[in-house]
Amino acid sequence: MSSSLLTKATKPKRKLERLLVLIAFLSVYYYAFIYQDALGLAIPFLSLTSLLAIPVIGTVVIPLIKYTIIRPDPLQRSSRSNQSIRFFQAQFPSRYLLERCDRCKETKETCPAFLREEGGEYRNIWFKGFFNKRILEEDPGLVESTFEKGYTCKLIFYIQGIARWFIIFSVLALIIKQVFQFVSEGRVVFDATALQLISPIVALLVILVLGYNNKPDLKNPTGCWHAWQEINQMNIAWMKNHEAELNSVVCKRKGDDKEFIST
């Protein structure tokens, strides 16, 4: 039962992942098109040749995007000092388990079941013991909504990242193009198409608009970040309403119980 429910609940995750891959792929393809002269390529925009080339390019680019952007999942796992990353990770409901232990009269020295941040055991207890088990069975809509809100944050975070890299590579391409022209012709010739000039500006506007409407402020988040905070408060509320189960899983687990230990 839990397996089928989890498959249904994770549909927003898969849908947003596919959307992100599509956006990243189109950005790479568009960049290659507008800077094809500087890159030494020949890419038609809309033609039978380009349409036939998309699946071929996709077999190389799409796996590259998945394994360099999506799978590492910096918003979820990175320890970088970035406001979005700090906010996203600060909302993890699993951290409530650490807070419970910190508030307990027992200490690390006196309690063999005391949860520590090192090793991430508390995250495994949360996901395997509650989120993907009890909460999924009792309220699958909450699990589905958590995935949806989390991956909406990731989608916006990655779109902003893609736009930043687009701007960086666009500026570099223009600079390199001018340097080569100067070396070959001995004079500065600014030669850029309208698309090459407008595209970085559009990318900057995307960053500014998304950033203005989605602020990962710890005190007053907006947009997707507010939704992410709100849904995780609901997950924490579920744990507070099931204190007896928390005690059973966390406080009374045996020292040699490997069920929730990370592999």
Contacts in CASP RR format, 6 or more apart in sequence:
PFRMAT RR
TARGET T0000
AUTHOR 0000-0000-0000
METHOD contacts of the structure
MODEL  1
MSSSLLTKATKPKRKLERLLVLIAFLSVYYYAFIYQDALGLAIPFLSLTS
LLAIPVIGTVVIPLIKYTIIRPDPLQRSSRSNQSIRFFQAQFPSRYLLER
CDRCKETKETCPAFLREEGGEYRNIWFKGFFNKRILEEDPGLVESTFEKG
YTCKLIFYIQGIARWFIIFSVLALIIKQVFQFVSEGRVVFDATALQLISP
IVALLVILVLGYNNKPDLKNPTGCWHAWQEINQMNIAWMKNHEAELNSVV
CKRKGDDKEFIST
1 137 0 8 1.000
2 132 0 8 1.000
2 133 0 8 1.000
2 136 0 8 1.000
2 137 0 8 1.000
5 136 0 8 1.000
5 137 0 8 1.000
5 140 0 8 1.000
5 143 0 8 1.000
6 132 0 8 1.000
6 136 0 8 1.000
6 143 0 8 1.000
8 140 0 8 1.000
8 144 0 8 1.000
9 136 0 8 1.000
9 140 0 8 1.000
9 141 0 8 1.000
9 143 0 8 1.000
9 144 0 8 1.000
9 147 0 8 1.000
10 144 0 8 1.000
10 147 0 8 1.000
11 144 0 8 1.000
11 147 0 8 1.000
12 144 0 8 1.000
12 147 0 8 1.000
12 148 0 8 1.000
12 151 0 8 1.000
13 147 0 8 1.000
13 148 0 8 1.000
13 151 0 8 1.000
16 148 0 8 1.000
16 151 0 8 1.000
16 152 0 8 1.000
16 154 0 8 1.000
16 155 0 8 1.000
17 66 0 8 1.000
17 70 0 8 1.000
17 151 0 8 1.000
19 155 0 8 1.000
20 69 0 8 1.000
20 70 0 8 1.000
20 154 0 8 1.000
20 155 0 8 1.000
20 158 0 8 1.000
20 159 0 8 1.000
21 62 0 8 1.000
21 65 0 8 1.000
21 66 0 8 1.000
21 70 0 8 1.000
23 159 0 8 1.000
23 162 0 8 1.000
24 65 0 8 1.000
24 69 0 8 1.000
24 158 0 8 1.000
24 162 0 8 1.000
25 58 0 8 1.000
25 61 0 8 1.000
25 62 0 8 1.000
25 65 0 8 1.000
27 162 0 8 1.000
27 166 0 8 1.000
28 61 0 8 1.000
28 65 0 8 1.000
29 43 0 8 1.000
29 54 0 8 1.000
29 57 0 8 1.000
29 61 0 8 1.000
30 199 0 8 1.000
31 166 0 8 1.000
31 169 0 8 1.000
31 170 0 8 1.000
31 199 0 8 1.000
32 39 0 8 1.000
32 41 0 8 1.000
32 43 0 8 1.000
33 43 0 8 1.000
33 45 0 8 1.000
34 193 0 8 1.000
34 195 0 8 1.000
34 196 0 8 1.000
34 199 0 8 1.000
35 169 0 8 1.000
35 170 0 8 1.000
35 173 0 8 1.000
35 196 0 8 1.000
36 42 0 8 1.000
36 43 0 8 1.000
37 177 0 8 1.000
38 173 0 8 1.000
38 174 0 8 1.000
38 176 0 8 1.000
38 177 0 8 1.000
39 173 0 8 1.000
43 50 0 8 1.000
43 53 0 8 1.000
44 50 0 8 1.000
69 158 0 8 1.000
70 158 0 8 1.000
72 78 0 8 1.000
73 154 0 8 1.000
74 80 0 8 1.000
74 85 0 8 1.000
75 84 0 8 1.000
75 85 0 8 1.000
75 88 0 8 1.000
75 153 0 8 1.000
75 154 0 8 1.000
75 157 0 8 1.000
75 158 0 8 1.000
76 88 0 8 1.000
76 89 0 8 1.000
76 154 0 8 1.000
78 85 0 8 1.000
83 216 0 8 1.000
84 153 0 8 1.000
84 157 0 8 1.000
84 216 0 8 1.000
84 225 0 8 1.000
86 216 0 8 1.000
86 218 0 8 1.000
87 216 0 8 1.000
87 217 0 8 1.000
87 218 0 8 1.000
87 221 0 8 1.000
87 225 0 8 1.000
88 150 0 8 1.000
88 153 0 8 1.000
88 157 0 8 1.000
88 216 0 8 1.000
88 225 0 8 1.000
88 228 0 8 1.000
90 218 0 8 1.000
91 228 0 8 1.000
91 229 0 8 1.000
91 232 0 8 1.000
92 123 0 8 1.000
92 126 0 8 1.000
92 232 0 8 1.000
93 126 0 8 1.000
93 131 0 8 1.000
93 232 0 8 1.000
93 235 0 8 1.000
93 236 0 8 1.000
93 239 0 8 1.000
94 122 0 8 1.000
94 123 0 8 1.000
94 125 0 8 1.000
94 126 0 8 1.000
94 127 0 8 1.000
95 122 0 8 1.000
96 236 0 8 1.000
96 239 0 8 1.000
97 115 0 8 1.000
97 122 0 8 1.000
97 125 0 8 1.000
97 126 0 8 1.000
97 239 0 8 1.000
97 246 0 8 1.000
97 250 0 8 1.000
98 115 0 8 1.000
98 116 0 8 1.000
98 117 0 8 1.000
98 122 0 8 1.000
100 115 0 8 1.000
100 246 0 8 1.000
100 250 0 8 1.000
101 111 0 8 1.000
101 114 0 8 1.000
101 115 0 8 1.000
101 250 0 8 1.000
104 111 0 8 1.000
104 114 0 8 1.000
106 114 0 8 1.000
107 114 0 8 1.000
108 114 0 8 1.000
108 116 0 8 1.000
111 251 0 8 1.000
112 255 0 8 1.000
113 250 0 8 1.000
113 251 0 8 1.000
113 252 0 8 1.000
113 253 0 8 1.000
113 255 0 8 1.000
115 121 0 8 1.000
115 122 0 8 1.000
115 125 0 8 1.000
115 250 0 8 1.000
116 122 0 8 1.000
119 262 0 8 1.000
120 262 0 8 1.000
121 260 0 8 1.000
121 261 0 8 1.000
121 262 0 8 1.000
123 262 0 8 1.000
124 260 0 8 1.000
124 261 0 8 1.000
124 262 0 8 1.000
125 249 0 8 1.000
125 250 0 8 1.000
125 260 0 8 1.000
128 259 0 8 1.000
128 260 0 8 1.000
129 249 0 8 1.000
129 260 0 8 1.000
130 238 0 8 1.000
130 239 0 8 1.000
130 245 0 8 1.000
130 249 0 8 1.000
131 143 0 8 1.000
131 146 0 8 1.000
131 235 0 8 1.000
132 143 0 8 1.000
134 242 0 8 1.000
134 245 0 8 1.000
135 142 0 8 1.000
135 143 0 8 1.000
135 235 0 8 1.000
135 238 0 8 1.000
136 143 0 8 1.000
139 238 0 8 1.000
142 231 0 8 1.000
142 234 0 8 1.000
142 235 0 8 1.000
142 238 0 8 1.000
145 231 0 8 1.000
146 231 0 8 1.000
146 232 0 8 1.000
146 235 0 8 1.000
149 224 0 8 1.000
149 227 0 8 1.000
149 228 0 8 1.000
149 230 0 8 1.000
149 231 0 8 1.000
150 224 0 8 1.000
150 228 0 8 1.000
150 231 0 8 1.000
152 224 0 8 1.000
152 227 0 8 1.000
152 228 0 8 1.000
153 214 0 8 1.000
153 224 0 8 1.000
153 225 0 8 1.000
153 227 0 8 1.000
153 228 0 8 1.000
156 210 0 8 1.000
156 214 0 8 1.000
156 224 0 8 1.000
159 206 0 8 1.000
159 210 0 8 1.000
160 206 0 8 1.000
160 207 0 8 1.000
160 210 0 8 1.000
160 211 0 8 1.000
161 207 0 8 1.000
163 203 0 8 1.000
163 204 0 8 1.000
163 206 0 8 1.000
163 207 0 8 1.000
164 203 0 8 1.000
164 207 0 8 1.000
166 199 0 8 1.000
166 200 0 8 1.000
166 203 0 8 1.000
167 200 0 8 1.000
167 203 0 8 1.000
167 204 0 8 1.000
170 196 0 8 1.000
170 199 0 8 1.000
170 200 0 8 1.000
170 203 0 8 1.000
171 200 0 8 1.000
173 196 0 8 1.000
174 192 0 8 1.000
174 196 0 8 1.000
177 191 0 8 1.000
177 192 0 8 1.000
178 188 0 8 1.000
178 189 0 8 1.000
178 190 0 8 1.000
178 191 0 8 1.000
181 188 0 8 1.000
181 189 0 8 1.000
181 191 0 8 1.000
182 188 0 8 1.000
182 189 0 8 1.000
213 222 0 8 1.000
213 223 0 8 1.000
214 222 0 8 1.000
214 223 0 8 1.000
214 224 0 8 1.000
214 225 0 8 1.000
215 221 0 8 1.000
215 222 0 8 1.000
215 223 0 8 1.000
215 225 0 8 1.000
216 225 0 8 1.000
217 225 0 8 1.000
221 228 0 8 1.000
221 229 0 8 1.000
239 246 0 8 1.000
249 260 0 8 1.000
253 260 0 8 1.000
END
